[in-house]
Amino acid sequence: MAQDKTFEVQVKLSMQDQVALDSLLDRPEIAILKTMGATNSSIRKIFVIKGFLIGDYDREAAIELLEQARKLNPTDSNVGNWLSRLYGFEGRVADARAVMEETVLRDPTYGPAFNNLIQNYVRTSEHDKAEALAARVRQIVGTNDDVTQASGIIAAMRGESAAAAKSLGRVYASNPNSTSTKLWYSLSLLGIADYETLAEVGLPSLQVLAYSSLDFWESAESILDRTDVDSLFVPRALGEIGLAMNRRGQSEALIRFVEDRFLSVANLLDAHPASQGWDTGYLGPLAWAYRQRGDEATAAMLIEAMATDLANDFDMENNWARSVSVAQHAALSGDDEGALAELRRAIDSGLRAILIFDDPIFSGLAERPEYQALRAKLVALVDQQRAAMGMAPYRPLHSSEERPTFVN
């Protein structure tokens, strides 16, 4: 067992030394370690540690390592959950779901896999499956934070923003540091146009969107200046920042923001492909910004990337966020009828974020009666949700004199 103890020490040291860890993972050395008496448990730990360390920048290698770790111990819920997450980033939605379902079936009390499976179901608008899963887990564990958050996620994607905000607000109050809770609570707040609360509790990119909507752009800029975008989920965060800046007519500032941090659009596309998310993320806002600059070549590259991402979904995406992306692509491509149809589909499937209709990508539709009717329909739906929260009807700001009285 002395060799195995040495092996454990090597693992701990390797967590601080990537080169040493890489050397330990060479296939011949793994074989030698086995002959020295190293246990499968010790070897599995190396696979897991390595997979976790490189998961954010070399997903294919991380997937291979975690698959090997899972073969050595198929009942490790943490490994299954991380593997399914990476499958999702790689567009392997069916594989991600299979691993999550297996993990939750075996261990329904394991919260991370449970909530990820709920999100996987609502991502394809399979709300009945999500509700059935939540009900089954509730029978086992009661109404804990994981179950309450699941109910909020389902409600948010169904367009029941008030119910979502109430559920997710309770979870946020008990765990304000959870990134997942903050994200879903933020999305529910967008659905009731509660920008004041969103500015206080949201993730940085959503705070920027909130302050922009409240006409506190100085506060939004302050957040942008101190936020490391790379620390966020870039495809979504940059899309939210892009929407906020484009709505204020700051498309050139958005381009500088991107090029200062990523040097070029090509680098951004390579390092943070928008296909990782549920929609096309930053592609639409950036395409609009470069078109305003007159750089049609870059705009066209981004629009083509949108088309590729949307075509590669293979029906894996079926939710209002995707419909908004399809509408953006249609509008940027001059297909007004297609854009209107997808915006209608988005509202009917649960879109409640009224600020989407202030996206300048859709400015060419603004005078069309169909667009105005869709916007009025969405405002009425948002007002229903606001009434359920005891809030006054929605009214957009028209001047800085209408800003809320609080300051950040």
Residue pairs with C-beta under 8 A, 6 or more apart in sequence:
1 37
3 36
3 37
3 38
4 37
4 38
4 39
4 42
7 33
7 36
7 38
7 42
8 42
8 45
10 20
10 24
11 24
11 42
11 45
11 46
11 49
13 20
14 20
14 21
14 24
14 46
14 49
15 21
15 49
15 53
18 53
21 46
21 49
21 50
21 53
23 29
24 30
24 33
24 46
25 46
25 47
25 50
25 65
30 43
33 42
33 43
34 43
40 72
40 73
41 72
41 73
43 72
44 68
44 69
44 72
44 73
44 76
47 65
47 66
47 68
47 69
47 72
48 65
48 66
48 69
48 76
48 78
48 79
50 62
50 65
51 62
51 63
51 65
51 66
51 69
51 79
51 82
51 83
52 62
52 82
54 61
54 62
54 65
55 62
55 82
55 86
59 86
59 89
59 90
60 90
62 86
63 83
63 86
63 87
63 90
66 79
66 82
66 83
66 86
67 83
69 76
69 79
70 76
70 79
70 80
70 83
73 79
75 106
77 103
77 106
77 107
77 110
77 112
77 113
78 112
80 99
80 100
80 102
80 103
80 113
81 100
81 103
81 110
81 112
81 113
81 116
83 99
84 95
84 96
84 97
84 99
84 100
84 103
84 113
84 116
85 96
85 116
87 93
87 95
87 96
87 99
88 96
88 120
89 276
91 275
91 312
91 316
93 120
93 123
93 124
93 316
94 316
96 120
97 117
97 120
100 113
100 116
100 117
100 120
101 117
103 110
103 113
104 110
104 113
104 114
104 117
104 133
104 137
107 113
108 114
108 136
108 137
108 140
108 141
109 137
109 140
109 141
111 145
111 146
114 133
114 137
114 146
114 150
115 146
115 149
115 150
115 153
115 180
117 133
118 130
118 133
118 134
118 150
118 153
118 154
119 153
121 127
121 129
121 130
121 133
122 130
122 153
122 154
122 157
122 319
123 278
123 316
123 317
123 318
123 319
124 316
124 317
124 318
124 319
125 157
125 318
125 319
125 349
127 154
127 157
127 158
130 150
130 153
130 154
131 154
133 150
134 147
134 150
134 151
134 154
137 146
137 147
137 150
138 147
141 147
145 171
145 174
145 175
148 167
148 168
148 170
148 171
149 167
149 168
149 171
149 180
149 181
149 184
151 163
151 167
152 163
152 164
152 165
152 166
152 167
152 168
152 171
152 184
152 185
152 188
153 164
153 168
153 184
155 161
155 163
155 164
155 167
155 188
156 164
156 168
156 184
156 187
156 188
156 191
156 350
157 319
157 320
157 350
158 350
159 191
159 320
159 349
159 350
159 351
159 352
159 381
160 350
160 385
161 188
161 190
161 191
161 192
161 352
161 382
161 385
162 192
162 385
162 386
162 388
162 389
163 388
164 184
164 187
164 188
164 191
165 185
165 188
165 189
165 191
165 192
165 194
165 389
166 389
168 181
168 184
168 185
168 188
169 185
169 188
171 178
171 181
171 185
172 178
172 181
172 182
172 185
172 201
175 181
176 182
176 201
179 203
182 201
182 202
182 203
183 203
183 206
185 201
185 202
186 198
186 201
186 202
186 203
186 206
187 353
189 195
189 197
189 198
189 201
189 202
189 210
190 198
190 206
190 209
190 352
190 353
190 355
191 352
191 353
191 382
191 385
192 352
192 382
192 385
192 386
192 389
192 391
193 213
193 354
193 355
193 382
193 386
193 394
194 386
194 389
194 391
195 210
195 211
195 213
195 214
196 210
196 214
196 404
196 406
198 206
198 207
198 209
198 210
199 207
199 210
199 211
199 214
199 216
199 219
199 408
202 209
202 210
203 232
203 237
204 223
204 227
204 232
204 237
205 227
205 229
205 232
205 236
205 237
205 238
205 240
205 241
206 240
207 220
207 223
208 220
208 223
208 224
208 240
208 241
208 244
209 240
209 241
209 243
209 244
209 355
211 217
211 219
211 220
211 223
211 408
212 220
212 244
212 245
212 247
212 248
213 244
213 355
213 397
214 397
214 403
214 404
215 397
215 399
215 400
215 402
215 403
216 403
216 407
216 408
217 248
219 407
219 408
220 244
222 408
224 241
224 257
229 237
229 238
229 241
229 261
230 261
233 276
233 277
234 268
234 271
234 272
234 281
234 282
235 272
235 273
235 274
235 275
235 276
235 277
235 281
235 282
236 277
236 279
236 281
238 258
238 268
238 272
238 281
238 282
238 285
238 286
239 274
239 277
239 279
239 280
239 281
239 282
239 283
239 284
239 285
241 254
241 257
241 282
242 254
242 282
242 284
242 285
242 286
242 288
242 289
243 285
243 355
243 359
245 251
245 253
245 254
245 257
245 285
245 289
246 254
246 285
246 288
246 289
246 359
246 360
246 361
247 355
247 358
247 359
247 360
249 360
251 288
251 289
251 292
251 293
252 289
252 292
252 293
254 285
254 286
254 289
255 286
255 289
255 290
255 293
258 265
258 268
258 282
258 286
262 268
262 271
262 272
265 286
265 290
265 298
265 301
265 302
268 282
269 305
273 309
274 280
274 281
274 282
274 283
274 305
274 306
274 309
275 309
275 312
278 317
278 319
278 321
278 322
279 317
279 321
279 322
279 324
279 325
280 305
280 306
280 309
280 310
280 325
280 328
280 329
283 302
283 303
283 305
283 306
283 309
283 325
284 302
284 306
284 325
284 328
284 329
284 332
284 361
285 359
285 361
286 302
287 299
287 302
287 303
287 306
287 332
288 299
288 332
288 360
288 361
290 296
290 298
290 299
290 302
291 299
291 332
299 332
303 329
303 332
303 333
306 325
306 328
306 329
306 332
307 329
309 325
310 322
310 325
310 326
310 329
313 322
319 349
319 350
320 345
320 346
320 347
320 349
320 350
320 351
323 342
323 343
323 345
323 346
323 349
323 351
324 342
324 343
324 346
324 351
324 356
326 338
326 342
327 338
327 339
327 340
327 342
327 343
327 346
327 362
328 339
328 359
328 361
328 362
330 336
330 337
330 338
330 339
330 342
331 339
331 361
331 362
331 364
331 365
332 361
336 364
336 365
336 368
339 362
339 365
340 365
340 368
340 370
340 371
340 374
343 356
343 357
343 362
343 371
343 374
344 374
346 356
347 374
347 377
347 378
347 381
351 378
352 378
352 381
352 382
352 385
354 375
354 378
354 379
354 382
354 394
354 396
357 371
357 374
357 375
357 378
358 396
362 371
365 371
366 372
379 394
382 394
383 393
383 394
386 392
386 393
386 394
387 393
397 403
